[in-house]
């Protein structure tokens, strides 16, 4: 399966690569800790540098572009997963953390 929930990424203690597929200006405003930015429209230009020996987690705005890329590359042998609901799930996580502090 190429789509996972955010909690699976949070629980993964192995070495991994997290990629934010959103536009650079949105990435700069906030992202998942440690994520790098590769815009989804340019993603396939970077296939040669993507590791095949560790998990790759990707997310876009809503999960749609991430799902398409993860499905395609998982069929090509990459250990890649799309975060369900994309960055929206990360925003929900941040809001929950803020609410828990109060």
C-alpha positions as CSV (number, residue, x, y, z in Angstrom):
1,X,0.0,0.0,0.0
2,X,1.4,3.4,-1.0
3,X,-0.9,5.6,1.2
4,X,-0.4,5.8,5.0
5,X,-1.7,7.9,7.8
6,X,0.5,10.6,9.4
7,X,0.8,8.5,12.6
8,X,2.7,5.9,10.8
9,X,5.3,8.4,9.7
10,X,5.5,9.7,13.3
11,X,6.0,6.2,14.7
12,X,8.7,5.3,12.1
13,X,12.1,5.5,13.9
14,X,14.1,4.2,10.9
15,X,16.2,6.5,8.7
16,X,13.9,8.0,6.1
17,X,13.4,10.9,3.6
18,X,10.4,13.2,3.9
19,X,9.5,15.3,0.9
20,X,7.1,18.2,0.8
21,X,5.7,18.5,-2.7
22,X,4.1,21.9,-2.3
23,X,5.3,25.2,-3.8
24,X,8.4,26.6,-2.3
25,X,6.7,29.7,-0.8
26,X,4.3,27.4,1.1
27,X,7.1,25.1,2.2
28,X,8.9,28.2,3.6
29,X,5.8,29.1,5.7
30,X,5.9,25.7,7.4
31,X,6.4,22.0,6.8
32,X,7.0,18.7,8.5
33,X,10.2,18.7,10.6
34,X,13.2,17.7,8.5
35,X,11.3,17.6,5.2
36,X,12.9,18.7,2.0
37,X,11.1,20.5,-0.8
38,X,10.7,19.2,-4.3
39,X,7.7,20.7,-6.1
40,X,5.4,18.0,-7.4
41,X,5.6,19.3,-11.0
42,X,9.4,18.8,-11.0
43,X,9.5,15.6,-8.9
44,X,10.4,13.2,-11.7
45,X,13.5,15.3,-12.5
46,X,15.0,14.1,-9.2
47,X,14.4,10.3,-9.5
48,X,18.1,9.7,-9.9
49,X,18.9,11.0,-6.5
50,X,16.0,9.3,-4.6
51,X,17.2,6.5,-2.4
52,X,16.0,3.0,-2.9
53,X,17.4,1.7,0.3
54,X,15.2,3.7,2.7
55,X,11.6,4.8,3.1
56,X,10.5,7.9,1.4
57,X,7.4,9.8,2.7
58,X,5.8,12.5,0.5
59,X,3.0,14.9,1.0
60,X,1.3,17.6,-1.1
61,X,-1.5,19.9,-0.2
62,X,-4.4,17.4,-0.1
63,X,-2.9,14.0,-0.8
64,X,-3.9,13.7,-4.4
65,X,-0.6,14.5,-6.1
66,X,1.3,12.5,-3.4
67,X,-0.9,9.5,-4.0
68,X,-0.3,9.6,-7.8
69,X,3.5,9.8,-7.4
70,X,3.7,7.2,-4.6
71,X,1.5,4.7,-6.5
72,X,3.6,5.1,-9.6
73,X,7.0,4.9,-7.9
74,X,6.0,2.0,-5.6
75,X,5.3,0.0,-8.7
76,X,8.8,0.9,-9.9
77,X,10.4,-0.5,-6.7
78,X,10.7,2.5,-4.5
79,X,9.8,2.2,-0.8
80,X,7.6,5.3,-1.0
81,X,4.4,6.4,0.8
82,X,2.0,9.3,0.5
83,X,0.7,10.9,3.6
84,X,-3.1,10.6,3.6
85,X,-4.8,14.1,3.3
86,X,-1.3,15.6,2.7
87,X,-0.3,18.8,4.5
88,X,-3.8,19.1,6.0
89,X,-3.1,16.1,8.2
90,X,0.1,17.9,9.4
91,X,-1.9,21.1,10.2
92,X,-4.4,19.0,12.2
93,X,-1.5,17.5,14.1
94,X,-0.1,21.0,14.9
95,X,-3.5,22.2,16.0
96,X,-4.0,19.2,18.3
97,X,-0.5,19.9,19.9
98,X,-1.4,23.6,20.4
99,X,-4.8,22.6,22.0
100,X,-3.1,20.1,24.3
101,X,-0.8,22.8,25.6
102,X,-3.8,24.8,26.8
